[in-house]
Amino acid sequence: MAGGLGGALATPFSRFLQALEHKDYLTLWTANLCAGAAAWALIAARAVLANEYTELYLWVGVVTFAAMIPRVFSTVITGFLADRFNRQTVLQWTYTLNLAHNIVLALLVMVGLANIWWLVGLSLLNGTLRSAQMTTTQSLVPNLVPREVLPNAIALNEATQQGSRFVGGMVGFLVALYFGNEPVFWACAVLYAMGLVQVARIVTRSTGRMDARRGFFGNLAAGFAYAYSRPKLLAMILIVLGHCSLTMSFESVLPAISEEKLGVNSEGGTQLLIMGVGLGAMFTAIWLAGIRSEKTRGWLFLIFGVSSGIGPIILAVSTDVWLSLGATVIMGMNQGGFMTITHTIIQSIVDDSVRGRVSGVYSFHVGGSMALANGINAGLVDVSFLNAPLILAVGGAIFIVAMVVSLANRSLRNIYFAQPAVPATA
């Protein structure tokens, strides 16, 4: 399986990029980077368009909500499909359909037929396909590398999930700066096409394992039963649910931050803020790929959790453009680090036979919380006595308190203060 970058990865770089030496993983990694960049550029471009159509931040929240809420219902079904059928085939279909979606949206915007209702409906479709792609990718990654390389592979995959904010934000910013917001949708279509080409090149075939006696709903429920019956896994899901609700649900308020607080037009400013978050997340995820100590990873999980609330507070109080961009980088570093370690821990303790369904259960909680929080946050911005900076600051402060309270949970304490493994006695 090795041979993607081969001997080109010399020490110390091989420590951080070890998984990229495996050809199929490298292929998936580049596909995921392209798809993630398209998704984040699309989120910002849609938000700007929704604000132009309605001049209400509430509709920005509705569109963002529509793009994220499918993770509540589509991921558990996709997780089932990823365990039932060939994961590469399922992934290829998600890319194909999302490419078709992007082309339709770009055409509607170009000819002037798009309106807020088209935007909401297509956001719902895009969110369904995007969440399906993420769930299937998480299920496929452990099949592409040896087990000892899995933490590195998960961290690098998370670099594409979070770090693609930077790539997508940069593409969106440059296209919007020189050509306007409408061509951004065509740029997203090109990125998805590039990703589809890469996915088609993956040769590894893998599936999960189903219980023939249970049927569709019984096997679907097995993922929830597996996650809820294991205290460590359940504690991880719940703390991440709070993290995503309180610190990561900021996309719908970025146009307001860009226009009202920084005095920058929403087209370029929104993409610029997303780019800052992505830069920080990508840097941290790649750095974490080189961390091999479980004890160090546990300490960092606690530190990143507490620090995740600090970035939104700095962004909330800042009135300077450069300090605000620095705050988004801090947000990306801490939030990206927290989510990277989360995925590493969860994927390392889940059995491959139910990996797709558990990934779906995880996305069910994360996606649902982010969709709901984004919708609520955007609606609150339109309330006279509230504003985007206050919403960001309160969310960050609450999560800092939540992390302190989490020390009372035994399972989370065992993760934060993990003890090194004791060698077995001969």
Residue pairs with C-beta under 8 A, 6 or more apart in sequence:
1 22
1 23
1 24
1 144
1 145
1 146
1 204
2 21
2 22
2 23
3 21
3 22
3 23
4 20
4 21
4 22
4 23
4 24
4 25
4 26
4 27
5 17
5 20
5 21
5 26
6 21
9 17
9 18
9 20
9 21
12 290
14 21
15 290
16 152
16 286
16 287
16 289
16 290
17 152
17 156
17 286
17 289
18 149
18 152
18 289
19 25
19 29
19 145
19 149
19 152
19 153
19 156
19 289
20 26
20 29
20 156
22 144
22 145
22 149
22 153
24 144
24 202
24 203
24 204
25 141
25 144
25 145
25 153
27 198
27 199
27 201
27 202
28 137
28 140
28 141
28 144
28 157
28 198
28 199
28 202
29 156
29 157
29 160
30 195
30 198
31 95
31 194
31 195
31 196
31 197
31 198
31 199
32 137
32 157
32 160
32 161
32 164
32 195
33 160
33 163
33 164
33 167
33 195
34 191
34 192
34 194
34 195
34 198
35 95
35 98
35 130
35 133
35 164
35 191
35 192
35 195
36 160
36 161
36 163
36 164
36 165
36 167
36 168
37 164
37 167
37 168
37 171
37 191
38 98
38 102
38 168
38 187
38 188
38 189
38 191
38 192
38 195
39 126
39 130
39 164
39 168
39 188
40 164
40 165
40 167
40 168
40 169
40 172
40 274
40 278
41 168
41 169
41 171
41 172
41 184
41 187
41 188
41 191
41 271
42 102
42 126
42 168
42 184
42 185
42 188
43 64
43 67
43 251
43 274
44 168
44 169
44 172
44 184
44 251
44 254
44 270
44 271
44 274
45 172
45 176
45 181
45 184
45 185
45 188
45 271
46 63
46 64
46 67
46 119
46 123
47 60
47 63
47 64
47 251
47 252
47 254
47 255
47 266
47 270
48 176
48 181
48 255
48 266
48 267
48 270
49 109
49 114
49 119
49 181
50 59
50 60
50 62
50 63
50 116
50 119
51 57
51 59
51 60
51 255
51 266
52 181
53 59
53 115
53 116
53 119
54 116
56 382
57 252
57 253
57 255
57 256
57 378
57 379
57 381
57 382
58 378
58 379
58 381
58 382
59 116
59 378
60 252
60 255
60 378
61 252
61 374
61 375
61 376
61 377
61 378
61 379
61 381
62 120
62 375
62 378
63 116
63 119
63 120
63 123
64 123
64 251
64 252
64 371
64 374
64 375
64 378
65 252
65 371
65 372
65 374
65 375
65 378
66 120
66 121
66 123
66 124
66 127
67 123
67 124
67 126
67 127
67 130
67 371
68 127
68 367
68 370
68 371
68 374
69 124
69 127
69 367
69 368
69 371
69 372
70 124
70 127
70 128
70 130
70 131
70 367
71 127
71 131
71 363
71 364
71 366
71 367
71 368
71 370
71 371
72 364
72 367
72 368
72 371
73 364
74 127
74 128
74 131
74 132
75 131
75 132
75 134
75 135
75 359
75 360
75 361
75 363
75 364
75 367
76 220
76 223
76 224
76 357
76 360
76 361
76 364
77 220
77 360
78 90
78 94
78 131
78 132
78 135
78 136
78 356
78 360
79 135
79 139
79 223
79 356
79 357
79 358
79 359
79 360
79 361
79 363
80 216
80 219
80 220
80 223
80 356
80 357
80 360
81 90
81 136
81 356
82 90
82 135
82 136
82 139
82 140
82 207
82 208
82 355
82 356
82 357
82 359
82 360
83 139
83 207
83 208
83 209
83 210
83 219
83 353
83 354
83 355
83 356
83 357
84 207
84 208
84 210
84 219
85 207
86 205
86 206
86 207
87 136
87 139
87 140
87 143
87 205
87 206
87 207
87 356
88 140
88 199
88 202
88 204
88 205
88 206
90 132
90 136
91 133
91 136
91 137
91 140
91 199
91 202
92 196
92 199
92 200
94 129
94 130
94 132
94 133
94 136
95 133
95 192
95 195
95 196
95 199
96 196
97 129
98 126
98 129
98 130
98 133
98 192
99 189
99 192
99 193
99 196
101 122
101 125
101 126
101 129
102 126
102 185
102 188
102 189
102 192
103 189
104 122
105 114
105 118
105 122
105 126
105 185
106 185
106 186
106 188
106 189
108 114
108 118
108 122
109 182
109 185
110 182
110 185
110 186
131 363
131 367
134 161
134 363
135 356
135 359
135 360
135 363
136 356
137 157
138 157
138 343
138 347
138 355
138 359
139 208
139 355
139 356
139 359
140 202
140 204
140 206
141 150
141 153
141 154
141 157
141 347
142 150
142 153
142 154
142 347
142 352
142 355
143 204
143 206
143 352
144 153
144 202
144 204
145 152
145 153
150 347
150 348
151 289
151 291
151 292
151 297
151 344
151 348
152 289
152 290
154 340
154 343
154 344
154 347
154 348
155 285
155 286
155 288
155 289
155 291
155 340
155 343
155 344
156 285
156 286
156 289
157 343
158 285
158 288
158 336
158 339
158 340
158 343
158 344
159 281
159 282
159 285
159 286
159 289
159 336
159 340
161 339
162 277
162 278
162 281
162 282
162 285
162 332
162 335
162 336
162 339
162 340
163 278
163 279
163 281
163 282
163 283
163 285
163 286
163 336
164 278
164 282
165 274
165 275
165 277
165 278
165 279
165 281
165 282
165 332
166 275
166 276
166 277
166 278
166 279
166 281
166 282
166 332
167 278
168 191
168 274
168 275
168 278
169 271
169 272
169 273
169 274
169 275
169 276
169 277
169 278
170 271
170 275
171 184
171 187
171 191
172 184
172 187
172 271
172 274
173 268
173 271
173 272
173 275
175 183
175 184
175 187
176 183
176 184
176 267
176 268
176 271
177 267
177 268
180 267
181 267
208 352
208 353
208 354
208 355
208 356
208 357
209 353
209 354
210 219
211 218
211 219
211 222
214 222
219 357
220 357
222 354
222 357
223 354
223 356
223 357
223 358
223 360
223 361
224 361
226 233
226 350
226 351
226 354
226 357
226 358
226 361
227 233
227 234
227 237
227 358
227 361
227 362
228 234
230 349
231 410
231 411
232 349
232 411
232 414
232 415
233 346
233 349
233 350
233 358
234 411
235 409
235 411
235 412
235 415
236 342
236 345
236 346
236 411
236 412
236 415
237 361
237 362
237 365
238 365
239 305
239 402
239 403
239 406
239 412
240 338
240 339
240 342
240 362
240 365
240 366
241 365
241 366
241 369
242 369
242 399
242 402
243 305
243 308
243 335
243 338
243 339
243 399
244 366
244 369
244 370
244 373
245 369
245 370
245 372
245 373
245 395
246 309
246 373
246 395
246 396
246 398
246 399
246 402
247 308
247 309
247 311
247 312
247 331
247 335
247 395
247 396
247 399
248 335
248 339
248 370
249 369
249 370
249 373
249 374
249 377
249 395
250 312
250 331
250 374
250 377
250 392
251 274
251 374
252 374
252 375
252 377
252 378
253 377
253 378
253 381
253 388
253 391
253 392
254 269
254 270
254 273
254 274
255 266
255 269
255 270
256 381
256 387
256 388
257 269
257 273
257 315
257 324
257 388
257 389
257 392
258 264
258 265
258 266
258 269
258 270
258 272
258 273
259 265
259 266
259 269
260 387
260 388
261 319
261 324
261 388
261 389
262 269
262 321
262 324
264 272
264 321
272 325
273 324
273 325
273 328
274 328
275 328
276 325
276 326
276 327
276 328
276 329
276 331
276 332
277 328
277 329
277 331
277 332
277 335
277 336
278 332
279 329
279 332
280 328
280 329
280 330
280 331
280 332
280 333
280 334
280 336
281 332
281 333
281 335
281 336
281 337
281 339
282 332
282 336
283 332
283 333
284 304
284 332
284 333
284 334
284 336
284 337
284 340
285 336
285 337
285 340
288 297
288 300
288 337
288 340
288 341
288 344
291 297
291 300
293 420
294 418
294 420
294 421
295 417
295 418
295 419
295 420
297 341
297 344
297 345
297 418
298 415
298 416
298 417
298 418
299 416
299 417
300 337
300 341
301 338
301 341
301 342
301 345
301 415
301 416
302 403
302 416
304 334
304 335
304 337
304 338
304 341
305 338
305 399
305 403
305 406
306 400
306 403
306 404
307 330
307 334
308 331
308 334
308 335
308 338
308 396
308 399
308 403
309 395
309 396
309 397
309 398
309 399
309 400
309 403
310 330
310 334
310 396
310 400
311 327
311 328
311 330
311 331
311 332
311 333
311 334
311 335
311 396
312 327
312 331
312 392
312 393
312 395
312 396
313 392
313 393
313 396
313 397
314 323
314 326
314 327
314 330
315 324
315 327
315 328
315 331
315 389
315 392
316 389
316 390
316 392
316 393
316 396
317 389
317 393
318 324
318 327
345 415
346 358
346 362
347 355
350 358
350 359
373 395
377 388
377 391
377 395
380 386
380 391
381 387
381 388
381 391
406 412
407 413
407 416
